[in-house]
Amino acid sequence: MPGGRPRGFDQDTALEAAMQLFWAKGYEATGVAELTEAMGITPPSLYAAFGNKEELFRRAVDRYVTGPASHLAVALDQPTARAVAEHLLRGMVALAAGVGTPTGCMTVQGALPASDRNRAAHEHLAARRRQGEAMLAERLGRAAPAELPGGQDATAVARYLFAVRFGLAVQAAGGASAAELQEVVDVVLAQWPSCDALTNGG
């Protein structure tokens, strides 16, 4: 057939289903049979459209980062360092303890230390986390020292915020409620210089 035979499924819908399954179960525990059932396609269609399981996972991670986890990108555009931190952490609470989606964070639970044959997926997520932390450090590095808790180094603050961010995700996956996680965020933000303090030179 000229131009190739059209695929009989919507790739966007199928990719969304794959993302949800990887998010809920992780890379290693998710089999191709489960994926094709959730996506409503056959194995040949999966391989034709997405290459293989690992490539499908990478595309699902991209969808997750630019979709459900887009609060990181939004946080980086906030006008003050404190607003960056608040948006980053409260965004994670909304994501990880949300209603109607898997709990936790796909980039944390998606590929925890795994067997050698699944190591590539684990390394891909680790690289994505390092990339996000570097972006946060760069944004905080553009803030005045007085904007950061105790005038700390921006790289150290970024590492601290990412540790809290992913800690929130782990607690959410363990059953912590959004209200409980918000209390953790409140403790973190209590250490941050307030806008009033900055304005008054405090």
C-alpha positions in Angstrom: 0.0 0.0 0.0 1.5 3.4 -1.0 2.7 5.3 2.0 2.5 2.3 4.3 -0.4 0.8 6.1 -1.9 3.2 8.6 -1.7 2.0 12.2 -5.0 1.1 13.7 -4.5 2.8 17.0 -3.9 6.2 18.5 -0.2 6.4 19.5 -0.8 9.2 22.0 -3.5 7.3 23.8 -1.3 4.1 23.8 1.7 6.0 25.1 -0.4 7.5 27.9 -1.5 4.0 29.0 2.1 2.8 28.9 3.2 5.7 31.0 0.6 5.0 33.6 1.6 1.3 33.8 5.3 2.0 34.1 4.5 4.6 36.7 2.5 2.2 38.8 4.7 -0.9 38.4 8.2 0.2 37.4 10.1 -0.9 34.3 11.3 -4.3 35.4 8.0 -5.5 36.8 6.1 -4.5 33.6 5.9 -7.1 30.9 5.3 -6.7 27.2 2.0 -8.6 27.5 0.8 -6.2 30.2 1.8 -3.2 28.1 0.1 -4.4 25.0 -3.1 -5.2 26.9 -3.1 -1.8 28.6 -2.3 0.0 25.3 -4.9 -2.0 23.4 -2.4 -3.1 20.7 -0.6 -6.2 19.6 3.1 -6.9 20.3 4.0 -6.4 16.6 2.2 -3.0 16.7 4.2 -2.0 19.8 7.5 -2.9 18.2 6.6 -1.2 14.9 5.5 2.0 16.6 7.9 2.3 19.6 10.8 0.1 18.8 11.1 -2.1 21.9 10.2 -2.0 25.6 13.2 0.2 26.5 12.5 2.8 23.9 8.8 2.8 24.8 9.9 3.4 28.4 12.1 6.4 27.4 9.2 7.9 25.5 6.9 7.3 28.5 9.4 9.1 30.7 9.5 12.0 28.3 5.7 12.2 28.4 5.8 12.1 32.2 8.4 14.8 32.6 6.6 17.2 30.2 3.1 16.2 31.5 2.3 15.1 35.0 5.8 16.2 36.3 5.9 19.5 34.5 5.8 21.3 37.8 9.7 21.3 37.7 9.8 23.4 34.5 7.1 25.8 36.0 9.1 26.1 39.2 12.2 27.2 37.4 10.3 30.1 36.0 9.2 31.5 39.4 10.5 35.0 40.3 12.2 34.2 43.6 14.3 31.3 45.0 11.7 30.7 47.7 8.9 30.6 45.1 11.0 28.1 43.1 11.4 25.9 46.1 7.7 26.1 47.1 6.4 25.4 43.6 8.8 22.5 43.3 7.8 20.8 46.5 4.1 21.5 46.5 4.0 20.4 42.9 5.5 17.1 43.9 3.0 16.6 46.7 0.2 17.2 44.2 1.7 14.8 41.8 2.8 12.0 44.1 -0.3 12.0 46.3 -2.7 12.9 43.6 -6.1 11.3 42.9 -6.6 9.1 39.9 -2.9 8.5 39.2 -0.3 6.2 40.7 1.3 7.4 43.9 4.9 8.3 44.1 7.2 9.5 41.2 7.9 7.6 38.0 11.5 8.9 37.8 12.2 7.5 41.3 10.2 4.2 41.3 10.2 3.6 37.6 13.6 1.7 37.6 15.1 1.2 41.0 18.3 -0.8 41.1 17.5 -3.6 38.7 19.0 -6.7 37.0 21.8 -6.2 34.6 19.6 -6.6 31.5 17.4 -3.7 32.8 20.3 -1.5 33.9 19.8 0.9 31.0 16.4 2.0 32.2 17.8 2.6 35.7 20.6 4.7 34.3 18.3 6.7 32.1 16.2 7.7 35.1 19.3 8.5 37.1 20.5 10.8 34.3 17.1 12.5 34.1 17.2 13.2 37.9 20.7 14.6 37.6 19.6 16.8 34.7 16.7 18.2 36.7 18.9 18.9 39.7 21.5 20.7 37.5 18.7 22.8 36.1 17.6 23.7 39.6 21.1 24.6 40.7 21.5 26.8 37.7 18.3 28.7 38.5 19.2 29.1 42.2 22.7 30.2 41.2 21.0 33.2 39.5 19.4 34.3 42.8 21.1 36.7 45.3 22.8 34.9 48.2 20.3 36.5 50.6 17.5 34.6 48.8 18.9 31.2 49.9 18.6 29.7 53.4 21.7 30.8 55.4 23.3 32.1 52.2 24.1 28.5 51.3 25.7 27.4 48.0 23.1 27.1 45.2 24.3 23.6 44.2 24.0 22.3 47.8 20.5 23.9 48.1 19.4 22.2 44.9 20.7 18.9 46.1 18.8 19.3 49.3 15.6 20.3 47.6 15.8 17.3 45.3 16.4 15.0 48.3 13.3 16.4 49.9 11.3 16.3 46.6 12.0 12.6 46.1 11.6 11.8 49.7 8.1 13.2 49.5 7.5 10.9 46.5 8.7 7.9 48.5 6.5 8.8 51.5 3.5 9.2 49.2 4.1 5.8 47.7 4.2 4.4 51.2 0.7 5.8 52.0 1.4 9.3 53.4 -1.5 11.7 52.8 -1.2 15.0 50.9 -1.8 16.9 54.2 1.0 15.0 55.9 3.4 15.8 53.0 2.4 19.5 53.0 3.5 19.7 56.6 7.0 18.6 55.5 7.0 21.3 52.9 6.0 23.8 55.5 9.0 22.8 57.6 11.3 23.3 54.6 9.9 26.7 53.7 10.1 27.9 57.3 13.9 27.9 56.8 13.6 30.1 53.8 14.0 33.9 53.8 10.6 35.5 53.4 9.9 38.1 50.8 9.3 40.6 53.6 12.7 39.9 55.1 14.4 40.4 51.7 12.6 43.6 51.1 13.5 45.0 54.5 17.1 43.8 54.2 16.6 41.0 56.8 
